[in-house]
């Protein structure tokens, strides 16, 4: 699975910054659920719009964020096997 991180080149070897924070999976889960709630409330209030289908796109994005966060919280996803010394 791909990992996105900012690589810091310092004396020694490059390392990832920001991809190992212990609250990152929980924060991602909250963001994904919040996005899904936002889209659901928007559809309930103004209805579904097909032109452009941004509600569907953001709904799919919310589901993807939730799935990645759940996998990461289960220890199966991006952070599995990483230690603080490695990227």
Secondary structure, 3 states (H helix, E strand, C coil): CCCCCEEECCCCCCEEECCCCCCHHHHHHHHHHHHHHHHHHHHHHHCCCCCCCHHHHHHHHHHHHHHHHHHHHCCCCCCCCCCCCCC
